[in-house]
Amino acid sequence: MKPFRAVEDNRRSYHRDAARNSVHRASLLVPELPGSSAWISFLNHFMLKRGYEQVGCRITAIDEAGQRIESRLVSIDAARAYAIPLTGMVDAPAHSYLVEFFAAQNLFIPFPAVMVNHVGDGFLNTVHAYNRVLNDVFEDDEINTIQHTEVAIDLQLADGVDTFVQFAAGATPVAGDIAISVSANDRRLTRAVPVALPRFGQRRIDLAALFPEIAGCDGGVIRVRAPRQPMFFGRMLVGQRRADGAFSGNHSYYDCSDAAEYWDDARPSSRLYPFIAALDNRLRFYPIMAPGRLRLRASARDAAGAAVAALDLGTIASPGDAHLDIDLNARLRAAGVDPAVVTAVAVDAEPADGPTPTRINHQLVYGGGAGSLATSINMSLTNPNVFAPPGKTGFHWGQVPVGPDLDTWLGLVCNAPDGPDTSIELTLYDEDGVAARRTVALPAGGATLIEPDDLRRMARGEARLNFAWFELRSDNPDIYGYAVTRHRRSGHMTGEHAF
């Protein structure tokens, strides 16, 4: 893990001198998962944001022994969305795919802005690129000198749902034990799972079989510590899975509870999120922040951005074994507020004592109702100390899947809960280029929600699965977007934040 202050230092140095420590390769690793087909999709932000006219994307299919089956090159040279099916790209059975982007110009960030999609019967799972082969030994020094346990994993072992951890090997074979601990049902249990994988190997670990003592539990804290892997950034795919193979997962996140990394003051961290009244809306906070206690509050906002309820969300202590699972719909009803009038929720975290932790991560959860799998999006609160270059404008982009079996909501907000009224230029792209363009008015302190029917019209219909992408531009640098998708037949959810 790179310390957050080092991340900030990099941003400042790039702002001063874009040629310093330049990046020319960005990569990700995609698993082939049973019962689904793997896709990647992305917007050519290389061209739209930076004006790069040609970027190479090389995709390598890898077999179960870690051997290359075949590599193929795709030229990224048009202002459009790209959707590339990985499953079936080669005749031999593939186990995983190494996807690499190359450019003569500075890519700045070695993690590409790519969505990993797995499409199955009754479900779609979307997660942004989450693990990658590192570029050089100097990056390995920065990334892997400090190794942390991975957490921010929602636990459910009830109602026919299992929780899984998908572990991946990097560019070298890996052997050793994965230590997994759970704190649930007033118990703390630890198991060691031996792994021996070839390079680019994959291993799914199901927690119901690993921890039969807590069968039936719904909620808890999971910690995973994997063997150190050189030249690899090993974030994991984690989530919930049903016996029929349907799953909803996202990436894990660092446990920072053993890292005393704080800002120089105690100013609160905050963020504004879309509230989708047609869905279940939750927040989950795990004890993974730098040591201390945080007081959490929320302000519910109506369509005009006016506060309609103030909610005390409780206090979380880190390190620890207790987490907060906050049902926002229920909290609003208990406060006498109809959830249907709420469009956004502002979340605020303030240290009970001492300075504010640099990383305050949590899960933003949207559920489709009883019997369906929810989507759990890993997020970080923002802080006034984060570096903001002078004159910066807003440019963000993200995937919005549209299709005959899908309903997708696109929520637009400003990250700061009390920013100004904002005008956003929203453009929707598909594989043919610009599909739609409109100006969206965003109220101060509120959210604007593009409903599924409206999004389908913008995306030129729903005759096929369409991995469309949105682009947001504004004079306000604080704009942001979230796409949340529900499968019409099963109710299973998936979702992600913008880049």
C-alpha positions in Angstrom: 0.0 0.0 0.0 1.2 3.5 -0.9 0.6 6.0 2.0 -2.1 8.4 1.1 0.2 11.4 1.7 2.6 9.9 -0.9 -0.4 9.7 -3.3 -1.0 13.4 -2.7 2.7 14.2 -3.2 2.6 12.4 -6.6 -0.4 14.5 -7.7 1.3 17.7 -6.7 4.5 16.7 -8.5 2.6 15.8 -11.7 0.9 19.2 -11.6 4.3 20.9 -11.4 6.1 18.7 -14.0 4.1 16.2 -16.1 7.3 14.6 -17.5 8.6 13.5 -14.1 8.4 9.8 -13.4 6.1 9.3 -16.4 3.9 6.2 -16.8 3.5 4.5 -20.3 1.8 1.2 -19.4 -1.3 0.5 -17.4 -2.6 -3.0 -16.8 -5.3 -5.2 -15.2 -5.9 -8.9 -14.7 -9.4 -10.4 -15.4 -10.5 -13.8 -14.1 -12.5 -16.3 -16.1 -15.4 -17.3 -13.7 -17.6 -20.3 -14.1 -21.2 -19.6 -15.2 -20.4 -16.3 -16.7 -18.8 -14.6 -19.7 -16.1 -12.0 -19.1 -16.0 -8.6 -20.8 -14.0 -5.4 -20.4 -15.3 -2.1 -21.4 -13.9 1.5 -21.3 -14.4 4.9 -22.7 -11.5 6.3 -24.8 -10.7 8.9 -22.2 -7.1 8.9 -23.5 -8.5 10.9 -26.4 -11.4 12.7 -24.8 -9.5 13.9 -21.7 -5.9 14.1 -22.9 -6.1 14.2 -26.7 -4.0 11.1 -27.2 -4.8 9.9 -30.8 -3.6 6.3 -30.5 -3.2 3.9 -27.6 -2.5 0.2 -27.9 -4.5 -2.3 -25.9 -2.9 -5.8 -25.8 -5.0 -8.6 -24.4 -3.4 -11.9 -23.5 -5.4 -15.1 -22.8 -3.7 -17.3 -20.2 -4.3 -20.9 -19.5 -4.6 -22.7 -16.2 -0.8 -23.4 -16.0 0.0 -19.7 -16.4 1.1 -20.1 -20.1 0.1 -17.6 -22.8 -2.4 -19.0 -25.2 -2.5 -15.9 -27.5 -2.1 -12.1 -27.4 -4.2 -9.7 -29.5 -3.7 -6.0 -30.1 -6.6 -3.6 -30.3 -6.0 0.0 -31.5 -7.7 2.6 -29.3 -8.1 5.5 -31.8 -11.8 6.6 -31.8 -13.9 8.8 -29.6 -16.3 6.1 -28.4 -16.9 3.4 -25.9 -15.1 0.0 -26.4 -16.7 -3.3 -25.2 -14.4 -6.3 -25.7 -15.6 -9.9 -25.0 -12.8 -11.9 -23.4 -14.6 -15.3 -23.0 -14.3 -17.1 -26.3 -11.5 -14.8 -27.8 -9.3 -17.9 -28.2 -10.2 -21.5 -29.0 -8.4 -23.1 -26.0 -9.9 -22.7 -22.4 -8.6 -19.5 -20.8 -8.2 -19.1 -17.0 -7.4 -15.4 -16.9 -6.6 -12.4 -19.1 -3.9 -9.9 -18.9 -5.0 -6.5 -20.3 -2.3 -3.9 -21.0 -2.5 -0.3 -22.4 0.6 1.3 -23.9 1.2 4.9 -25.0 4.2 7.0 -25.9 2.6 9.9 -24.0 2.3 10.0 -20.2 -0.7 7.9 -18.9 -0.1 9.4 -15.4 -2.0 6.6 -13.7 -0.9 2.9 -14.0 -4.4 1.6 -13.2 -6.5 1.9 -16.4 -10.1 3.2 -16.2 -11.6 -0.1 -17.2 -14.7 -1.9 -16.1 -14.6 -5.7 -15.6 -18.0 -7.3 -16.4 -19.2 -10.8 -15.9 -22.5 -11.7 -17.6 -24.4 -14.7 -16.4 -28.0 -16.1 -16.4 -30.0 -13.6 -14.3 -27.0 -11.3 -13.3 -24.4 -8.9 -14.4 -21.4 -8.0 -12.2 -19.4 -4.9 -12.7 -16.3 -3.8 -10.9 -13.5 -1.4 -12.0 -10.0 -2.8 -12.6 -8.7 -3.9 -9.2 -5.4 -5.8 -9.6 -2.5 -5.4 -11.9 1.1 -6.4 -12.7 3.4 -3.5 -11.7 5.5 -1.6 -14.2 8.9 -1.7 -12.7 10.9 -2.4 -9.5 10.6 1.2 -8.4 6.9 1.0 -8.4 7.2 -2.3 -6.5 9.2 -0.4 -3.9 6.3 2.2 -3.5 3.4 -0.2 -3.6 4.6 -3.3 -1.7 7.0 -2.0 1.0 4.0 -1.6 3.3 1.6 -4.6 3.3 -1.8 -4.5 4.9 -4.6 -6.9 5.5 -7.5 -6.6 3.0 -11.0 -5.9 4.4 -14.2 -3.9 3.5 -15.9 -7.2 2.6 -19.6 -7.6 3.3 -20.3 -10.9 5.1 -23.5 -12.9 4.5 -23.9 -16.6 5.1 -27.7 -16.8 5.3 -30.8 -17.2 3.1 -28.9 -19.3 0.5 -26.1 -16.8 0.1 -22.4 -17.5 0.5 -19.5 -15.0 0.7 -16.5 -15.5 -1.5 -12.9 -14.2 -1.9 -11.3 -14.5 -5.3 -7.5 -14.6 -4.9 -5.3 -14.0 -7.9 -1.6 -14.7 -8.5 0.5 -12.2 -10.3 3.4 -12.6 -12.7 5.2 -15.2 -10.6 3.9 -18.4 -8.9 2.6 -18.0 -5.3 2.7 -20.5 -2.5 1.8 -20.0 1.1 -1.1 -19.5 3.4 -4.0 -17.0 3.1 -5.1 -16.1 6.6 -8.8 -15.3 6.9 -10.5 -14.2 10.1 -14.1 -13.3 10.8 -15.7 -11.5 13.6 -19.4 -12.4 13.7 -22.0 -13.8 16.0 -19.9 -12.7 19.0 -17.0 -14.9 17.8 -13.6 -14.3 16.2 -12.4 -17.2 14.1 -9.2 -17.5 12.0 -8.4 -20.1 9.3 -5.3 -20.6 7.2 -6.0 -21.5 3.6 -3.0 -23.0 1.8 -2.5 -21.8 -1.8 -0.1 -23.0 -4.5 -0.9 -21.2 -7.8 1.0 -20.8 -11.1 1.5 -17.2 -12.3 -1.8 -15.6 -13.1 -3.6 -18.4 -11.3 -7.0 -17.9 -9.6 -8.5 -19.4 -6.5 -12.0 -18.9 -5.1 -12.5 -19.3 -1.4 -16.0 -19.8 -0.1 -16.5 -18.7 3.5 -19.5 -20.9 4.3 -17.4 -24.1 4.0 -14.5 -22.4 5.8 -16.5 -21.2 8.8 -19.4 -23.6 9.4 -19.5 -22.3 13.1 -21.2 -19.1 11.9 -23.6 -20.5 9.4 -26.7 -18.2 9.1 -24.9 -15.0 10.1 -25.7 -11.8 8.3 -23.0 -9.3 8.9 -19.6 -9.1 10.5 -16.0 -8.2 9.8 -13.7 -10.2 7.5 -10.0 -9.7 7.3 -7.8 -11.4 4.6 -4.0 -11.5 4.7 -2.4 -13.0 1.6 1.2 -13.9 0.9 3.3 -11.0 -0.4 3.6 -11.0 -4.2 6.5 -9.1 -5.9 5.6 -6.9 -8.9 1.9 -7.3 -8.3 -0.9 -5.2 -6.8 -3.2 -7.8 -5.4 -6.6 -6.3 -4.6 -9.2 -9.1 -4.5 -12.7 -9.6 -5.9 -15.1 -10.3 -3.1 -18.8 -10.5 -2.6 -21.9 -12.6 -2.3 -22.8 -15.7 -4.4 -25.8 -18.0 -4.8 -25.8 -21.7 -5.4 -26.8 -21.1 -9.1 -23.6 -19.2 -9.7 -25.1 -15.6 -9.6 -22.9 -13.2 -7.7 -22.4 -9.6 -6.9 -18.9 -8.5 -5.9 -16.6 -5.6 -5.7 -12.9 -5.1 -4.7 -11.4 -5.4 -1.2 -9.6 -2.5 0.5 -6.7 -2.0 2.9 -7.1 -2.4 6.6 -5.5 0.9 7.7 -6.2 0.3 11.4 -2.5 -0.3 12.1 -1.3 2.8 10.1 -1.3 6.1 12.1 -1.9 8.3 9.0 -3.8 11.5 9.6 -4.4 14.9 8.2 -2.8 17.8 10.2 -6.2 18.9 11.6 -9.6 17.6 12.7 -11.7 18.9 9.9 -14.5 16.4 9.1 -14.5 14.2 5.9 -17.7 14.0 4.0 -19.4 13.0 0.8 -22.8 13.4 -1.0 -24.4 10.2 -2.4 -27.5 9.7 -4.6 -30.4 8.2 -2.8 -32.5 5.9 -5.0 -36.0 5.6 -3.5 -36.9 2.6 -5.6 -34.1 0.6 -4.0 -32.8 -0.2 -0.5 -30.0 2.3 0.4 -27.4 1.4 3.0 -24.0 2.4 4.4 -21.5 0.0 5.9 -18.5 1.2 7.9 -15.9 -1.3 9.0 -13.2 -0.7 11.7 -10.4 -0.1 9.1 -9.5 3.5 9.6 -6.3 4.8 11.3 -6.7 4.2 15.1 -9.3 6.3 16.8 -13.1 6.9 16.9 -15.3 8.6 14.4 -18.7 10.1 14.9 -20.9 9.6 11.8 -23.8 11.8 10.7 -26.0 12.1 7.7 -28.2 14.8 6.2 -31.0 13.7 3.9 -31.7 16.1 1.0 -34.8 16.6 -1.2 -35.0 17.4 -4.9 -34.0 21.0 -4.3 -31.1 20.1 -2.1 -32.8 21.2 1.1 -32.1 19.2 4.2 -35.2 17.2 5.3 -33.7 15.1 8.1 -30.5 15.0 10.2 -29.5 11.4 11.2 -27.1 10.3 13.9 -25.4 7.2 12.4 -23.4 6.3 15.5 -19.7 5.9 16.3 -17.2 3.5 15.0 -13.9 2.6 16.7 -10.9 1.4 14.9 -9.3 -1.1 15.3 -12.0 -3.4 16.5 -14.5 -6.1 15.7 -17.7 -4.1 15.5 -19.0 -2.5 12.3 -22.0 -0.3 11.4 -24.7 -1.5 9.0 -26.9 1.5 8.4 -30.3 1.1 6.7 -31.0 4.6 5.4 -34.6 3.9 4.3 -35.5 2.7 7.8 -33.7 5.6 9.4 -35.6 8.1 7.3 -39.0 6.4 8.1 -38.1 6.4 11.8 -37.4 10.2 11.5 -40.9 10.7 9.9 -39.5 11.3 6.4 -40.9 9.6 3.3 -37.9 8.1 1.5 -39.6 9.0 -1.8 -38.9 12.7 -1.2 -35.1 12.1 -0.7 -32.7 12.4 -3.6 -29.3 12.5 -1.8 -27.7 11.8 1.5 -24.7 13.7 2.8 -22.4 11.7 5.0 -20.1 13.3 7.5 -17.3 11.7 9.7 -15.6 13.7 12.5 -12.9 12.4 14.9 -14.0 12.1 18.5 -10.5 13.2 19.4 -7.3 13.9 17.5 -6.9 14.6 13.8 -8.9 13.1 11.0 -7.7 9.8 9.3 -6.6 10.3 5.7 -8.5 7.3 4.5 -12.2 6.8 5.7 -13.4 3.9 3.5 -16.8 2.4 3.6 -19.4 0.6 1.5 -22.2 2.3 -0.4 -24.9 -0.4 -0.8 -28.0 -0.5 -3.0 -30.3 -3.5 -2.8 -33.1 -4.7 -5.1 -35.3 -6.3 -2.4 -35.8 -9.6 -0.7 -34.1 -12.6 -2.3 -31.8 -10.5 -4.5 -28.1 -9.8 -4.2 -27.2 -6.2 -3.4 -24.3 -4.2 -4.9 -21.7 -2.9 -2.4 -19.5 -0.1 -3.8 -16.3 0.7 -2.0 -16.0 4.5 -1.4 -13.8 7.0 0.5 -15.0 10.2 2.1 -13.2 13.4 0.9 -11.4 15.9 3.1 -10.7 19.6 2.6 -7.0 18.8 2.9 -7.0 16.9 -0.4 -5.0 18.7 -3.1 -7.0 20.7 -5.6 -5.0 22.2 -8.5 -6.0 25.9 -9.2 -8.3 26.2 -12.2 -9.3 22.6 -12.3 -12.6 21.8 -14.0 -14.8 18.7 -13.7 -14.3 15.7 -16.0 -15.5 12.3 -14.9 -16.7 9.2 -16.7 -18.2 5.8 -16.1 -20.1 2.8 -17.4 -23.9 2.6 -17.7 -25.0 -0.9 -18.8 -28.2 -0.9 -20.8 -30.1 -3.9 -22.1 -33.3 -5.8 -22.4 -32.8 -7.5 -18.9 -31.4 -4.4 -17.1 -32.6 -1.3 -15.3 -29.8 1.2 -14.7 -30.0 4.4 -12.7 -27.4 7.2 -13.2 -27.0 9.4 -10.1 -25.2 12.7 -10.5 -23.9 14.7 -7.5 -21.3 17.1 -6.3 -19.0 15.4 -3.8 -19.1 18.3 -1.4 -22.4 18.2 0.4 -22.9 22.0 0.3 -21.4 23.1 -3.0 -23.1 25.6 -5.4 -25.7 25.0 -8.0 -24.0 23.3 -10.9 -24.5 22.8 -14.6 -23.2 19.5 -16.1 -22.7 18.6 -19.7 -23.7 14.9 -19.9 -22.7 12.9 -22.9 -23.5 9.2 -23.5 -21.2 7.1 -25.7 -21.6 3.7 -27.2 -19.5 1.7 -29.7 -20.7 4.0 -32.5 -19.7 7.2 -30.8 -22.0 9.9 -29.2 -25.4 8.4 -28.5 -26.9 11.5 -26.7 -25.9 14.8 -25.2 -27.7 17.0 -22.8 -27.2 19.7 -20.1 -28.2 18.7 -16.6 -28.9 21.1 -13.7 -27.6 19.9 -10.4 -29.1 21.7 -7.3 -26.7 22.7 -4.5 -26.7 19.9 -1.9 -28.8 17.6 -4.0 -28.6 15.0 -6.7 -30.1 14.5 -10.2 -31.2 11.0 -11.0 -31.4 9.7 -14.6 -34.1 7.0 -14.5 -33.8 3.7 -16.4 -36.4 4.6 -19.1 -34.7 7.9 -19.8 -31.3 6.2 -19.9 -32.6 3.6 -22.4 -33.8 6.4 -24.7 -30.5 8.1 -24.5 -28.6 4.9 -25.2 -30.6 4.3 -28.4 -32.8 1.5 -27.2 -32.3 -1.8 -25.4 -32.3 -4.5 -28.2 -28.9 -5.9 -26.9 -26.6 -5.6 -24.0 -24.9 -2.3 -24.4 -21.9 -1.3 -22.2 -22.5 2.4 -22.8 -20.4 5.1 -21.0 -21.3 8.5 -19.6 -19.0 11.5 -19.6 -19.5 14.5 -17.3 -18.0 17.9 -17.8 -18.5 21.1 -15.7 -16.7 24.2 -14.6 -17.2 22.7 -11.1 -14.4 20.2 -10.4 -16.5 18.5 -7.7 -19.0 16.7 -9.9 -19.3 12.9 -9.7 -21.5 10.0 -11.0 -22.7 6.6 -9.9 -24.3 3.9 -12.0 -26.5 1.2 -10.3 -28.0 -1.7 -12.3 -30.7 -4.2 -11.4 -31.5 -7.3 -13.3 -35.2 -7.2 -14.1 -35.8 -11.0 -13.7 -33.7 -11.8 -10.6 -33.5 -8.4 -8.9 -29.7 -8.9 -8.5 -27.8 -5.6 -8.4 -24.4 -4.3 -9.5 -22.9 -0.8 -9.5 -19.8 1.3 -9.6 -18.6 4.9 -9.1 -17.2 7.1 -11.8 -13.5 7.5 -12.7 
